[in-house]
Amino acid sequence: MPLHLHFIRHGRTTAPSGALLGTTEAPLSKKGRLQCTRLGARLPKDLPCLCSPMLRTTQTQEELTEQGVVSSVVFDDRLREIDFGRWEMKTFTELVEQGADISSWQEYHHFCFPGGESIADFVTRLQTLADDWRHQAEKDKDRQLLIVSHGGVIRIMLCLLLGIDHKNYLLFDIGYGSWTTVSLHSQGGVLTGLNR
């Protein structure tokens, strides 16, 4: 039987629109909390939760817990968003104006954010989680797991679980306060819901 992985992206934050938000601790905005309330009304109840320890994700998890969605929670550093380094909290327009070489990001796997995390390291830490879940899918009976994390994490995780080259991560537009589900079988993952 499959392991049903329900990926939740945190609600909208107080960070400026379009800014690269990785390690900065930006809280949920009023709109972000409302997104969580609406989402919680539609999610299954009493689910074990794996959560990024960032403020915006823990606040999302707390909102869902209040609505009876979360039965227990474990915080996992592997679910943190990528570290954008010196690009943190800047928009692409600002980066271009400051002379940053954004085109080098197109190399993707070999790219490292200046003063931050490399794409390769980011993918490697997420791969360890994907491997854990595959192992669970092989031995466990039908069960569900709620994962509260970030847009970049969810995009890469979808690629890893569905067998898609992670260079194609931008094929998935993961909205704030959204719900995406992958049913993970021993043979691989099946996308059963996107941005609900």
N, C-alpha and C positions, 0 to 999 in steps of 0.2 A: 504494500500500500504506500502511497506517496506521502512525503512530508510537505505540507502546505506552508509556504513561507509568505507571510503578509508583510510587505515592505511599506513602511509609512515614512514619508518625508515630513520633517518638522514643518510647522506653520510659518507663515511669513514673519520676518523679524523687523527690528528697528533699523537694520543696516540700510544704507542708501541703495536705491534701486540700481541694479546692474553691477554693483561692487562685488569683487571676488571675496567671498566670505568663507574662510577656512578655519583658522585657529582662534579668531577673534570671538570673544564671548558676547554675542549680541542676543538680547532677550527677545521673546516673542512680542510682536506688536499686538494691539487690540484686535486687528483683523486676523492675525495669526491664531490668537486664542479662539476666535469665532470659528475659524476653519477647523480647529481641533474639535470643538463642540459639535459641529455638523458632521464631521467624520465619525466621531464616537457613536453617534446615533445609528450609524449604518454598519459598523464593524461587529463581528462575532463577539461574544462575551467570554470572560474568564480564560483569557489566553496567557500562557507564559510569554514574557517579553524579554528580548535582548535589546539593549539600548546603548547608543553612543553616550559617553559621559559629558558631552558639551551642554551648555546651559539651554540652548534652544531645543535640544532633543529631550533633555530631562523635563523641561516644562511641558513639552508635548506629551510625554509619557504620563506626567502627573495629571494632565487634563483627561487623558484616556482612562487612567486609573479611577478617577472620580466618577466616571460614567460606567464603571464595571467591566471595561474591556480587558484590563490587565489583572491577572491573578497573582503574578509574581514577576519580579524584574531582576535581571543581571546586567550590570554595566560592563561593556567590552570596549577597550581602547582601539581595537581593530576597526571599529565602526566609525571612528572619527573621520571628518572630512579631510581632504588633502591639505597640506601646509603650503600656502601660496607664497610664503617667504616675503620678499620685498614688494611683491605684487598684491599682497593682502590689502583688502578694503579699497582697491582702486578699480575703476572701470576701464574697459579697453580703450576708450577715448582718452582717458587720462594717461594710460600707459604709452599710447602712440605719441601723445603730445610731449611726454618725457623722454622719448627716444628709445623705448623698449623694443626689442626685436621679437615681436609677437609671432612672426612667421616661423621662428624656430620651434614653436609649439607644434607645428604640423608634423614634425618628425615623431612626435608623440612619445613612443616608448623610450627613446633615448633622451627625452627632455627632462630637465630639472628646473623647477622654479627657482629663480635667483634667491639664494639664502633660504630656500625651503626644501620641499620634498621632491624626489624624482618620481616620475610616473611609474618607473619599474618597481620602486620600493612600495608605492601605493598599491599597485596591482598585486605584488607578492603578499602583502599583509592581508588583502581581501581574499586571495587564493587560499590562504590557510583556513579562513572561515568557510569558504565554499567546500573545501575538502572535508571539514568537520560535518557539514550538513549532508554531504553525499554519504558519508559513513553512517550517519543517523538514518538516512533514507533506506539504506540497505538492511538495517537490523530492526528498525522500529515499526510498530503498527501505525496505521493511519493517525496522524496527529497534526496539530497546527502550531505555528510559532509566529509571534508578532515581532517585527524588527523595526525599531525607530531609529532613523539615521538621516543621511544627507543626500542631496541630489547626485553629486559625483559618485558617492559610494553605491547608490542604487543603480545608476547607469552601468558602472563597471561590473557590479554583481550580476546584473541581467546578462551581460555578455558572457561572463564566466559560466553561469549556470545553463545558458542556452546554447553554448558552444559557438558563440560569435566572436570573431577577432575583436579584442577590446579597443582597437583603433576606431571602431565604428560606434563607440559609446554615445555619440551625439545623435544617433538614430532614435534615441529614447528621450522624449521631452517629459521630465518628471516634475510635475507641478508642486507648489507648496501645499501642504496639508492633503496630499494625495495618497491613494491606496493602490498598490500594485501587488499581484499575487503570482508566484511561481509554484507549480506543483512539481516537486522534485522526486523522481523515480530513480531506481538504481541505474537505469540506462541513460538518464539525463533529465533536464528540466523542460517543462511545458509552461508557456506564458498563458495564464488563464484569466488575467485581468490587468489592465493598464490604466493608471491615472483615474481610478474610480473616485 
